[in-house]
């Protein structure tokens, strides 16, 4: 099983705690401009093979955090698809 698969299964109980309001909030989360700019800079350096070991560790941490957030957002969107009212 992939890391994403493990994370998906590990985070499944979160779905039980969701409400439509919380699910909408999670689904709409985005990185702030400063964080996104840092990730973009690290990604560009990674693509060129120019990351220092410290930057590599930082970039991997961002990628792992993005994986977790992506899974949570996917769960939130699925929850909303099943539990949202037509006008709500």
Buried (B, 14 or more C-beta within 10 A) or exposed (E): EEEEEEBBEEBEEBBEEBEBEEBBEBBEEEBEEEEEEBBEEBBEBBEEEEBEEEBEEBBEEBBEEEBBBEBBBBBBBBBBEEEEEEEE
